[in-house]
Amino acid sequence: MIEFNNVSKVFKGGKVAVDHVNLTINKGEFVCFIGTSGSGKTTTMRMINRMIEQTEGEILINGENIKSKDPVQLRRKIGYVIQNVGLMPHMTIRENIVMVPKLLKWPEEERNRIAEKMIDLVNLPREMLERYPGQLSGGQQQRIGVVRALAADQDIILMDEPFGALDPITRETLQDLVKELQEKMGKTVVFVTHDMDEALNLANRIMIMDNGKVVQYDTPDEILRNPANEFVENLIGEDRLIQAKQDDATVEQIMLGTAITITPEKTLTEAIGLMREKRVDTLLVVDNAAVLKGFIDLETLNRNRKTATSVGDIIETQVFFVRKNSKLRDTVRQILKRGLKYVPVVDENKKLVGIVTRATLVDIVYDVVWGSEGLLEQATESDNVVKEDN
């Protein structure tokens, strides 16, 4: 738990950057700080690891005042990701990932193990561990920056506009990765952003700041439905406010109950046969417990048919998915922006429970968002029939 008790920061010349902030961040929460430039959001975050010292008040981590901690030791227990990644160009990816574990004097064998685990988490080949940052793309470097912050198993991760310089598709992919890793590993994440869509997509709670003060601190849904004042309304934007007032629908209400799947041990011949039978060019790959593992497509099959033997040999693990309790409005935006034909839907354990197709969105979602509830009811009834038939 992180607590701010009446915390202020006044810089030289009397500039008040943070003005009497009171804030509690619970263990395992994903909290976004957002506001206009100069609102105090980055200063507030950087006081958590004493990169900036507060002028007044106290900051507690698990009930202990951070002033009682050596700042260097404190920072080694808190992960930190910045916008330009901050990888050391003269170090290999392996050396970058295990930088903090090495400072903490972890044994070399343990450091190597954690480096391999971390690069596996972001679906990059292990041979990249021996490369240097300059040999990786910007998106790959950003992935390494994320897992480096996780490598020493710190409970708290600070992220200072980490994806601001990336293209929209790479940015959304990394947002999904960070959210998935945070939920899987139970980390407490404090994430600074100026992008409201990013905050709404990632956060359990959002702190909105203006002129160093906390204007509103609440869940995304509550902020959308009950903005504290005109400043918050302007930050959210009229379109988001309209949709929030009209749309309570979730993905589960419109998803189709069927998805064409295959398991990793199946042969490529069986995969091709299933594609032909179902008249599809893509198969979702699940394990025996129906947990989503990735996908394969016809192009990949053709390219690898002479060298690979099983579906597991050619699986593409970087698959975009949505959770069944996700708000429909968020899914609409993401699917249309990415130009996807369909998206797998999973439950809280990443078990595949259905799909949302672009055609479904075109036929139904717009009417739902703009008020035609009858079509949503028809879609739900149709989906129930599909599930009963199966």
DAZI-V172955 format. One record per residue. N is the residue number from 1. RES is the residue in one small letter. PHI is phi in whole degrees, -180 to 180 (* if undefined). NEAR is the number of other C-alpha atoms within 10 Angstrom. Layout:
((N RES PHI NEAR) (N RES PHI NEAR))
This chain:
((1 m * 16) (2 i -115 20) (3 e -126 21) (4 f -106 20) (5 n -116 16) (6 n 55 15) (7 v -90 20) (8 s -132 25) (9 k -135 24) (10 v -118 15) (11 f -84 12) (12 k -57 7) (13 g 90 6) (14 g 86 8) (15 k -70 9) (16 v -88 17) (17 a -90 20) (18 v -133 28) (19 d -122 20) (20 h 50 17) (21 v -88 20) (22 n -119 16) (23 l -160 16) (24 t -128 14) (25 i -117 17) (26 n -79 14) (27 k -58 16) (28 g 84 17) (29 e -83 19) (30 f -111 23) (31 v -115 24) (32 c -104 28) (33 f -100 27) (34 i -140 26) (35 g 172 25) (36 t -72 15) (37 s -59 12) (38 g 84 14) (39 s -77 20) (40 g 106 24) (41 k -66 29) (42 t -70 22) (43 t -60 20) (44 t -59 24) (45 m -64 20) (46 r -72 17) (47 m -75 18) (48 i -66 24) (49 n -106 23) (50 r 63 18) (51 m -66 13) (52 i -128 14) (53 e -90 17) (54 q -70 21) (55 t -87 14) (56 e -136 16) (57 g 81 14) (58 e -138 18) (59 i -120 25) (60 l -114 17) (61 i -120 16) (62 n 53 12) (63 g 83 10) (64 e -107 14) (65 n -67 13) (66 i -67 18) (67 k -66 14) (68 s -82 9) (69 k -100 12) (70 d -64 10) (71 p -60 14) (72 v -68 11) (73 q -65 11) (74 l -61 15) (75 r -67 17) (76 r -71 18) (77 k -100 18) (78 i -128 19) (79 g -70 23) (80 y -146 25) (81 v -126 24) (82 i -115 18) (83 q -62 15) (84 n -91 17) (85 v 71 21) (86 g 78 14) (87 l -70 22) (88 m -79 14) (89 p -65 12) (90 h -89 11) (91 m -107 15) (92 t -69 18) (93 i -60 29) (94 r -59 24) (95 e -66 22) (96 n -65 23) (97 i -63 29) (98 v -98 26) (99 m -57 20) (100 v -70 22) (101 p -55 21) (102 k -68 16) (103 l -62 10) (104 l -85 13) (105 k 64 10) (106 w -67 14) (107 p -61 10) (108 e -58 12) (109 e -61 8) (110 e -69 12) (111 r -64 22) (112 n -65 17) (113 r -64 11) (114 i -70 21) (115 a -63 23) (116 e -68 17) (117 k -63 14) (118 m -67 24) (119 i -72 23) (120 d -65 13) (121 l -60 14) (122 v -102 19) (123 n 58 13) (124 l -111 15) (125 p -66 10) (126 r -65 16) (127 e -64 11) (128 m -67 16) (129 l -60 20) (130 e -94 12) (131 r -88 15) (132 y -107 19) (133 p -51 24) (134 g -64 14) (135 q -92 13) (136 l -110 14) (137 s -71 10) (138 g -60 17) (139 g -66 19) (140 q -66 18) (141 q -61 19) (142 q -66 26) (143 r -61 22) (144 i -65 27) (145 g -59 23) (146 v -66 26) (147 v -74 24) (148 r -61 29) (149 a -69 25) (150 l -98 26) (151 a -64 21) (152 a -89 23) (153 d 60 18) (154 q -70 16) (155 d -78 17) (156 i -116 25) (157 i -123 23) (158 l -103 22) (159 m -132 23) (160 d -104 23) (161 e 43 19) (162 p -67 23) (163 f -112 23) (164 g -62 15) (165 a -96 12) (166 l -98 16) (167 d -69 11) (168 p -57 13) (169 i -68 13) (170 t -61 14) (171 r -62 18) (172 e -67 18) (173 t -61 15) (174 l -71 21) (175 q -59 18) (176 d -61 16) (177 l -62 17) (178 v -61 18) (179 k -64 16) (180 e -64 14) (181 l -65 17) (182 q -62 18) (183 e -69 14) (184 k -67 10) (185 m -99 13) (186 g 70 15) (187 k -79 19) (188 t -93 23) (189 v -116 26) (190 v -113 23) (191 f -126 25) (192 v -92 26) (193 t -151 22) (194 h -111 17) (195 d -105 15) (196 m -65 20) (197 d -59 13) (198 e -63 18) (199 a -64 23) (200 l -64 19) (201 n -74 18) (202 l -98 20) (203 a -84 21) (204 n -78 17) (205 r -142 21) (206 i -123 26) (207 m -106 23) (208 i -100 26) (209 m -119 25) (210 d -152 21) (211 n 52 17) (212 g 82 22) (213 k -109 20) (214 v -81 22) (215 v -88 16) (216 q -157 17) (217 y -139 19) (218 d -164 17) (219 t -71 15) (220 p -56 20) (221 d -62 17) (222 e -68 14) (223 i -66 22) (224 l -65 21) (225 r -86 16) (226 n -137 16) (227 p -60 19) (228 a -68 15) (229 n -161 10) (230 e -65 9) (231 f -59 15) (232 v -66 19) (233 e -58 17) (234 n -67 11) (235 l -67 17) (236 i -70 18) (237 g 98 13) (238 e -62 11) (239 d -62 8) (240 r -67 17) (241 l -65 17) (242 i -63 14) (243 q -64 17) (244 a -63 19) (245 k -74 13) (246 q -102 15) (247 d -125 17) (248 d -108 13) (249 a -68 18) (250 t -115 17) (251 v -58 23) (252 e -58 24) (253 q -73 17) (254 i -120 27) (255 m -68 22) (256 l -86 23) (257 g -82 21) (258 t -120 15) (259 a -149 15) (260 i -85 14) (261 t -126 20) (262 i -150 21) (263 t -101 22) (264 p -61 21) (265 e -81 12) (266 k -66 13) (267 t -80 17) (268 l -66 22) (269 t -63 14) (270 e -65 13) (271 a -65 23) (272 i -64 19) (273 g -62 12) (274 l -68 18) (275 m -61 18) (276 r -65 11) (277 e -63 9) (278 k -92 12) (279 r 58 9) (280 v -129 13) (281 d -111 14) (282 t -143 20) (283 l -125 23) (284 l -82 20) (285 v -102 24) (286 v -130 19) (287 d -86 16) (288 n -69 10) (289 a -99 9) (290 a 70 17) (291 v -77 17) (292 l -67 25) (293 k -114 20) (294 g 157 21) (295 f -152 23) (296 i -133 22) (297 d -131 18) (298 l -62 14) (299 e -62 10) (300 t -66 13) (301 l -59 20) (302 n -62 11) (303 r -70 11) (304 n -116 13) (305 r -64 13) (306 k -90 9) (307 t -113 9) (308 a -97 14) (309 t -119 15) (310 s -123 18) (311 v -59 23) (312 g -61 20) (313 d -73 14) (314 i -122 21) (315 i -62 19) (316 e -98 17) (317 t -85 15) (318 q -86 13) (319 v -117 14) (320 f -79 19) (321 f -142 20) (322 v -128 24) (323 r -90 21) (324 k -65 24) (325 n -94 15) (326 s -66 16) (327 k -67 19) (328 l -60 23) (329 r -61 21) (330 d -70 16) (331 t -67 21) (332 v -55 18) (333 r -59 11) (334 q -70 18) (335 i -68 20) (336 l -68 13) (337 k -66 11) (338 r -84 12) (339 g 70 9) (340 l -82 12) (341 k -77 12) (342 y -157 16) (343 v -137 19) (344 p -67 23) (345 v -117 26) (346 v -124 22) (347 d -93 17) (348 e -66 10) (349 n -102 11) (350 k 65 18) (351 k -81 18) (352 l -68 28) (353 v -122 20) (354 g 167 24) (355 i -140 24) (356 v -116 26) (357 t -100 17) (358 r -61 18) (359 a -62 11) (360 t -61 17) (361 l -63 20) (362 v -62 12) (363 d -78 13) (364 i -120 20) (365 v -61 24) (366 y -60 14) (367 d -68 15) (368 v -66 22) (369 v -62 21) (370 w -104 12) (371 g 113 14) (372 s -92 14) (373 e -71 16) (374 g -60 12) (375 l -66 16) (376 l -63 20) (377 e -64 15) (378 q -62 13) (379 a -63 19) (380 t -65 17) (381 e -63 14) (382 s -63 15) (383 d -65 20) (384 n -63 15) (385 v -64 12) (386 v -61 13) (387 k -65 13) (388 e -67 9) (389 d -65 8) (390 n -88 8))
